[in-house]
Amino acid sequence: MNRLNHFSPRLRAALAPLVMALVLAGCATSASIDPASLPATPTAFRESKGPAAAATPATAEAQTRGAWWKVFSDPVLDQLVEQASRNNNSVQVAAGRLAQARALLRSTDASRAPQVGVGAGAVRQKNATTGNEPQTVVSANVNLSYEVDLIGKLSLASDAASLDAKSREALLNSTQLLVQADVAQTYLNLRALDTERTLVRDTLQAYRNTLRLTEVRFREGDVAELDVARVRTEVASTESDALALDRRRAELEHALAVLVGEVASNFQVAPAEWTTALPVIPAGVPSTVLARRPDVSAAQSTMRAAQARVGVARAAWFPTFSLTATGGYAAPEISDLFKLSTRAWGVGALLSLPIFDGGRREAGVQNANAELDIALANYREQILVAFRDVEDQLSALRLLAEQSEAQSRSVASATRATVLSDSRYRNGLVSQLELLDAQRSELRNRRQALQVKASQYLATVGLIRALGGGWMS
């Protein structure tokens, strides 16, 4: 038997719309997403040699990545990264946006709680029908209102705001990771330049010593002027290279100043020996570590928020039910305001359902669905980009290791060639041109070896960033 039959006809008529609204509430749910629409993720990276270990990492907003830069064992780098984490302006902007999202979440949650207000007023009025003299009515009251979440619209809106806050938190983590990686890569480039500058300046000093010796021999008639011109050319060319490296170092130092939040004019990193350790990436990095990558987590939270907002838009088609209550006093004189005889109260319930809105609700649902399609596409793209980033850095590290080996052999051969050419030149068996060629070749190969080494460090930082702050699951 229908339970409404237990009530009077008038009460049944009042309750019927509420029951119908509850029946229809199940329709106002968030949209579903077909798992087949997401990219199939492999269990391991192709460029990571070795079996992949099983892992179920936490999501990015909950995962503590820790001080990953400490694996490089460089106190100066530690100090710069920690300073950037505190003072970098991009990090502060991301933190501000997170605070905004959390404030919006609190505002949205407040809509689900009863709203209480107090008021007081005075009205001067006259009844034109009776012709009475004007009267003043003073009132004081308390008002209470509460929207019953029959359809789940308010809870869906709260869920969406909560997911937006999680997305902003993940984006803050992503910004911090990006800034930390930029600091590390800029600093490592700086230290590589310091080593290269030392190499070039040592070679320049050797060329200058050779030039002085050649000029002495030219004045004594032992060599031709052509030999002097050749050495002078090498000196000038190497001086130019040294100045170019100085300019590049200044640019990197200025870039570091911006990253750590300081004025470039007041910031300096003193030249020092490059002693930074190069960490070894273990084989078999599991692809599941990408689940903690903050930009992937942010895209996922944004997609889920868009899902919830589809439900909010659908809920606009169903009734809203609000409860109201008011209580207070009203009297013609302030002195009589709080007498028992001046008390007044009222309770009410309002059920409303828009009938015709010119297509506004339908447009709202279509807009929410479009936003979900965009968020889903962005999430798919972020997954693909994440795998590409990791594969790029893993392949770079593998190939750079092989290139470093080959370059080391090249440096050894060039150094041996220089020693032999110098010996033959001193014994008058070869011309100075051959010696200069050997020296140029050695310098070029040593500089290339330094650049390969720097690339290995940069790729390591790039891999740590691509994995969301480390390779440990």
Order of alpha helices (4+ residues) and beta strands (2+ residues): alpha-alpha-alpha-beta-beta-alpha-alpha-alpha-beta-beta-alpha-alpha
